[in-house]
Amino acid sequence: MSIVQLSYITSLMFFIGIAGVVFNRTNILAVLMSLEISLFSISLNFLIFSVYLDDIIGQIFALFILTVAACESSIGLAIILVYYRVRGSIRVDQASLLKS
């Protein structure tokens, strides 16, 4: 596969992740998974161009992105767990009830 085809694939993955965030506003788990897809496509894009340009900086950035994504998902899942214990559901449209 050429670099153009690989960049098309990562762009498609990124836009699928963004579309999942935009169009799925009811389930917060689907929103978190869509964010993970977007972050994974960005790190994959860094890796592809790092190999293509023969530079290690892209690989280091990909490692940082994957580390931040892992931290984001663990904190998000902890928040979802606490929210589910309080409300009994994980619907995003009911989250405004917590402002009291």
Buried (B, 14 or more C-beta within 10 A) or exposed (E): EEEEEBBEBBEEBBEEBBEBBEEBEEEBEBBBBBBBBBBBBBBBBBBBBBBEEEEEEBBEBBEEBBEEBEEBBEEBEEEBEEBEEEEEEBEBEEEEEEEE
